[in-house]
């Protein structure tokens, strides 16, 4: 037989309630150039858009492909 929600909450509060959790250290490299491709998607109910961007090592970006999909109303 499983514990009821009420008993689970009572046990949680009896143990001190919310516990703090240490977050992992993340390394952020500011200023590092990004090189690669990005797929951007803009969802919608009646029309959606997408674009593929290419970023080169020198920081320039260019659009490889972009389109808008229109869905007619019923």
Phi and psi in radians as a Rosetta constraint file:
Dihedral C 1 N 2 CA 2 C 2 CIRCULARHARMONIC -1.471 0.35
Dihedral N 2 CA 2 C 2 N 3 CIRCULARHARMONIC 2.786 0.35
Dihedral C 2 N 3 CA 3 C 3 CIRCULARHARMONIC -1.314 0.35
Dihedral N 3 CA 3 C 3 N 4 CIRCULARHARMONIC 2.618 0.35
Dihedral C 3 N 4 CA 4 C 4 CIRCULARHARMONIC -1.349 0.35
Dihedral N 4 CA 4 C 4 N 5 CIRCULARHARMONIC 2.844 0.35
Dihedral C 4 N 5 CA 5 C 5 CIRCULARHARMONIC -1.051 0.35
Dihedral N 5 CA 5 C 5 N 6 CIRCULARHARMONIC -0.685 0.35
Dihedral C 5 N 6 CA 6 C 6 CIRCULARHARMONIC -1.057 0.35
Dihedral N 6 CA 6 C 6 N 7 CIRCULARHARMONIC -0.770 0.35
Dihedral C 6 N 7 CA 7 C 7 CIRCULARHARMONIC -1.204 0.35
Dihedral N 7 CA 7 C 7 N 8 CIRCULARHARMONIC -0.633 0.35
Dihedral C 7 N 8 CA 8 C 8 CIRCULARHARMONIC -1.112 0.35
Dihedral N 8 CA 8 C 8 N 9 CIRCULARHARMONIC -0.750 0.35
Dihedral C 8 N 9 CA 9 C 9 CIRCULARHARMONIC -1.151 0.35
Dihedral N 9 CA 9 C 9 N 10 CIRCULARHARMONIC -0.712 0.35
Dihedral C 9 N 10 CA 10 C 10 CIRCULARHARMONIC -1.074 0.35
Dihedral N 10 CA 10 C 10 N 11 CIRCULARHARMONIC -0.726 0.35
Dihedral C 10 N 11 CA 11 C 11 CIRCULARHARMONIC -1.174 0.35
Dihedral N 11 CA 11 C 11 N 12 CIRCULARHARMONIC -0.660 0.35
Dihedral C 11 N 12 CA 12 C 12 CIRCULARHARMONIC -1.097 0.35
Dihedral N 12 CA 12 C 12 N 13 CIRCULARHARMONIC -0.805 0.35
Dihedral C 12 N 13 CA 13 C 13 CIRCULARHARMONIC -1.186 0.35
Dihedral N 13 CA 13 C 13 N 14 CIRCULARHARMONIC -0.673 0.35
Dihedral C 13 N 14 CA 14 C 14 CIRCULARHARMONIC -1.112 0.35
Dihedral N 14 CA 14 C 14 N 15 CIRCULARHARMONIC -0.493 0.35
Dihedral C 14 N 15 CA 15 C 15 CIRCULARHARMONIC -1.537 0.35
Dihedral N 15 CA 15 C 15 N 16 CIRCULARHARMONIC 0.136 0.35
Dihedral C 15 N 16 CA 16 C 16 CIRCULARHARMONIC 1.922 0.35
Dihedral N 16 CA 16 C 16 N 17 CIRCULARHARMONIC 0.046 0.35
Dihedral C 16 N 17 CA 17 C 17 CIRCULARHARMONIC 1.254 0.35
Dihedral N 17 CA 17 C 17 N 18 CIRCULARHARMONIC -2.424 0.35
Dihedral C 17 N 18 CA 18 C 18 CIRCULARHARMONIC -1.219 0.35
Dihedral N 18 CA 18 C 18 N 19 CIRCULARHARMONIC 2.256 0.35
Dihedral C 18 N 19 CA 19 C 19 CIRCULARHARMONIC -1.711 0.35
Dihedral N 19 CA 19 C 19 N 20 CIRCULARHARMONIC 2.519 0.35
Dihedral C 19 N 20 CA 20 C 20 CIRCULARHARMONIC -1.482 0.35
Dihedral N 20 CA 20 C 20 N 21 CIRCULARHARMONIC 2.479 0.35
Dihedral C 20 N 21 CA 21 C 21 CIRCULARHARMONIC -2.065 0.35
Dihedral N 21 CA 21 C 21 N 22 CIRCULARHARMONIC 2.286 0.35
Dihedral C 21 N 22 CA 22 C 22 CIRCULARHARMONIC -1.262 0.35
Dihedral N 22 CA 22 C 22 N 23 CIRCULARHARMONIC 2.361 0.35
Dihedral C 22 N 23 CA 23 C 23 CIRCULARHARMONIC -1.592 0.35
Dihedral N 23 CA 23 C 23 N 24 CIRCULARHARMONIC 2.573 0.35
Dihedral C 23 N 24 CA 24 C 24 CIRCULARHARMONIC -1.208 0.35
Dihedral N 24 CA 24 C 24 N 25 CIRCULARHARMONIC 2.502 0.35
Dihedral C 24 N 25 CA 25 C 25 CIRCULARHARMONIC -1.268 0.35
Dihedral N 25 CA 25 C 25 N 26 CIRCULARHARMONIC 2.276 0.35
Dihedral C 25 N 26 CA 26 C 26 CIRCULARHARMONIC -1.973 0.35
Dihedral N 26 CA 26 C 26 N 27 CIRCULARHARMONIC 2.478 0.35
Dihedral C 26 N 27 CA 27 C 27 CIRCULARHARMONIC -1.689 0.35
Dihedral N 27 CA 27 C 27 N 28 CIRCULARHARMONIC 2.177 0.35
Dihedral C 27 N 28 CA 28 C 28 CIRCULARHARMONIC -2.018 0.35
Dihedral N 28 CA 28 C 28 N 29 CIRCULARHARMONIC 2.193 0.35
Dihedral C 28 N 29 CA 29 C 29 CIRCULARHARMONIC -1.810 0.35
Dihedral N 29 CA 29 C 29 N 30 CIRCULARHARMONIC 1.666 0.35
Dihedral C 29 N 30 CA 30 C 30 CIRCULARHARMONIC -1.308 0.35
Dihedral N 30 CA 30 C 30 N 31 CIRCULARHARMONIC 2.442 0.35
Dihedral C 30 N 31 CA 31 C 31 CIRCULARHARMONIC 1.485 0.35
Dihedral N 31 CA 31 C 31 N 32 CIRCULARHARMONIC -0.037 0.35
Dihedral C 31 N 32 CA 32 C 32 CIRCULARHARMONIC -1.323 0.35
Dihedral N 32 CA 32 C 32 N 33 CIRCULARHARMONIC 2.209 0.35
Dihedral C 32 N 33 CA 33 C 33 CIRCULARHARMONIC -1.204 0.35
Dihedral N 33 CA 33 C 33 N 34 CIRCULARHARMONIC 2.471 0.35
Dihedral C 33 N 34 CA 34 C 34 CIRCULARHARMONIC -1.668 0.35
Dihedral N 34 CA 34 C 34 N 35 CIRCULARHARMONIC 2.359 0.35
Dihedral C 34 N 35 CA 35 C 35 CIRCULARHARMONIC -2.266 0.35
Dihedral N 35 CA 35 C 35 N 36 CIRCULARHARMONIC 2.105 0.35
Dihedral C 35 N 36 CA 36 C 36 CIRCULARHARMONIC 2.783 0.35
Dihedral N 36 CA 36 C 36 N 37 CIRCULARHARMONIC -2.909 0.35
Dihedral C 36 N 37 CA 37 C 37 CIRCULARHARMONIC -2.028 0.35
Dihedral N 37 CA 37 C 37 N 38 CIRCULARHARMONIC 2.548 0.35
Dihedral C 37 N 38 CA 38 C 38 CIRCULARHARMONIC -2.199 0.35
Dihedral N 38 CA 38 C 38 N 39 CIRCULARHARMONIC 2.315 0.35
Dihedral C 38 N 39 CA 39 C 39 CIRCULARHARMONIC -1.815 0.35
Dihedral N 39 CA 39 C 39 N 40 CIRCULARHARMONIC 2.038 0.35
Dihedral C 39 N 40 CA 40 C 40 CIRCULARHARMONIC -1.824 0.35
Dihedral N 40 CA 40 C 40 N 41 CIRCULARHARMONIC 2.285 0.35
Dihedral C 40 N 41 CA 41 C 41 CIRCULARHARMONIC -2.200 0.35
Dihedral N 41 CA 41 C 41 N 42 CIRCULARHARMONIC 2.278 0.35
Dihedral C 41 N 42 CA 42 C 42 CIRCULARHARMONIC -2.045 0.35
Dihedral N 42 CA 42 C 42 N 43 CIRCULARHARMONIC 1.671 0.35
Dihedral C 42 N 43 CA 43 C 43 CIRCULARHARMONIC -1.373 0.35
Dihedral N 43 CA 43 C 43 N 44 CIRCULARHARMONIC 2.614 0.35
Dihedral C 43 N 44 CA 44 C 44 CIRCULARHARMONIC -2.739 0.35
Dihedral N 44 CA 44 C 44 N 45 CIRCULARHARMONIC 2.916 0.35
Dihedral C 44 N 45 CA 45 C 45 CIRCULARHARMONIC -1.337 0.35
Dihedral N 45 CA 45 C 45 N 46 CIRCULARHARMONIC -0.676 0.35
Dihedral C 45 N 46 CA 46 C 46 CIRCULARHARMONIC -1.918 0.35
Dihedral N 46 CA 46 C 46 N 47 CIRCULARHARMONIC -0.098 0.35
Dihedral C 46 N 47 CA 47 C 47 CIRCULARHARMONIC -2.943 0.35
Dihedral N 47 CA 47 C 47 N 48 CIRCULARHARMONIC 2.472 0.35
Dihedral C 47 N 48 CA 48 C 48 CIRCULARHARMONIC -2.279 0.35
Dihedral N 48 CA 48 C 48 N 49 CIRCULARHARMONIC 2.683 0.35
Dihedral C 48 N 49 CA 49 C 49 CIRCULARHARMONIC -2.225 0.35
Dihedral N 49 CA 49 C 49 N 50 CIRCULARHARMONIC 2.694 0.35
Dihedral C 49 N 50 CA 50 C 50 CIRCULARHARMONIC -2.565 0.35
Dihedral N 50 CA 50 C 50 N 51 CIRCULARHARMONIC 2.732 0.35
Dihedral C 50 N 51 CA 51 C 51 CIRCULARHARMONIC -2.610 0.35
Dihedral N 51 CA 51 C 51 N 52 CIRCULARHARMONIC 2.550 0.35
Dihedral C 51 N 52 CA 52 C 52 CIRCULARHARMONIC -2.021 0.35
Dihedral N 52 CA 52 C 52 N 53 CIRCULARHARMONIC 2.103 0.35
Dihedral C 52 N 53 CA 53 C 53 CIRCULARHARMONIC -1.941 0.35
Dihedral N 53 CA 53 C 53 N 54 CIRCULARHARMONIC 2.511 0.35
Dihedral C 53 N 54 CA 54 C 54 CIRCULARHARMONIC -2.048 0.35
Dihedral N 54 CA 54 C 54 N 55 CIRCULARHARMONIC 2.129 0.35
Dihedral C 54 N 55 CA 55 C 55 CIRCULARHARMONIC -1.845 0.35
Dihedral N 55 CA 55 C 55 N 56 CIRCULARHARMONIC 2.223 0.35
Dihedral C 55 N 56 CA 56 C 56 CIRCULARHARMONIC -1.687 0.35
Dihedral N 56 CA 56 C 56 N 57 CIRCULARHARMONIC 2.971 0.35
Dihedral C 56 N 57 CA 57 C 57 CIRCULARHARMONIC -1.106 0.35
Dihedral N 57 CA 57 C 57 N 58 CIRCULARHARMONIC -0.466 0.35
Dihedral C 57 N 58 CA 58 C 58 CIRCULARHARMONIC -1.450 0.35
Dihedral N 58 CA 58 C 58 N 59 CIRCULARHARMONIC 0.036 0.35
Dihedral C 58 N 59 CA 59 C 59 CIRCULARHARMONIC 1.665 0.35
Dihedral N 59 CA 59 C 59 N 60 CIRCULARHARMONIC -0.031 0.35
Dihedral C 59 N 60 CA 60 C 60 CIRCULARHARMONIC -1.431 0.35
Dihedral N 60 CA 60 C 60 N 61 CIRCULARHARMONIC 2.600 0.35
Dihedral C 60 N 61 CA 61 C 61 CIRCULARHARMONIC -2.175 0.35
Dihedral N 61 CA 61 C 61 N 62 CIRCULARHARMONIC 2.530 0.35
Dihedral C 61 N 62 CA 62 C 62 CIRCULARHARMONIC -2.446 0.35
Dihedral N 62 CA 62 C 62 N 63 CIRCULARHARMONIC 2.597 0.35
Dihedral C 62 N 63 CA 63 C 63 CIRCULARHARMONIC -1.497 0.35
Dihedral N 63 CA 63 C 63 N 64 CIRCULARHARMONIC 2.109 0.35
Dihedral C 63 N 64 CA 64 C 64 CIRCULARHARMONIC -1.498 0.35
Dihedral N 64 CA 64 C 64 N 65 CIRCULARHARMONIC -0.678 0.35
Dihedral C 64 N 65 CA 65 C 65 CIRCULARHARMONIC -2.754 0.35
Dihedral N 65 CA 65 C 65 N 66 CIRCULARHARMONIC 2.522 0.35
Dihedral C 65 N 66 CA 66 C 66 CIRCULARHARMONIC -2.654 0.35
Dihedral N 66 CA 66 C 66 N 67 CIRCULARHARMONIC 2.499 0.35
Dihedral C 66 N 67 CA 67 C 67 CIRCULARHARMONIC -2.741 0.35
Dihedral N 67 CA 67 C 67 N 68 CIRCULARHARMONIC 2.757 0.35
Dihedral C 67 N 68 CA 68 C 68 CIRCULARHARMONIC -2.144 0.35
Dihedral N 68 CA 68 C 68 N 69 CIRCULARHARMONIC 2.255 0.35
Dihedral C 68 N 69 CA 69 C 69 CIRCULARHARMONIC -1.807 0.35
Dihedral N 69 CA 69 C 69 N 70 CIRCULARHARMONIC 2.109 0.35
Dihedral C 69 N 70 CA 70 C 70 CIRCULARHARMONIC -1.814 0.35
Dihedral N 70 CA 70 C 70 N 71 CIRCULARHARMONIC 2.325 0.35
Dihedral C 70 N 71 CA 71 C 71 CIRCULARHARMONIC -1.942 0.35
Dihedral N 71 CA 71 C 71 N 72 CIRCULARHARMONIC 2.081 0.35
Dihedral C 71 N 72 CA 72 C 72 CIRCULARHARMONIC -1.201 0.35
Dihedral N 72 CA 72 C 72 N 73 CIRCULARHARMONIC 2.605 0.35
Dihedral C 72 N 73 CA 73 C 73 CIRCULARHARMONIC -1.164 0.35
Dihedral N 73 CA 73 C 73 N 74 CIRCULARHARMONIC 2.696 0.35
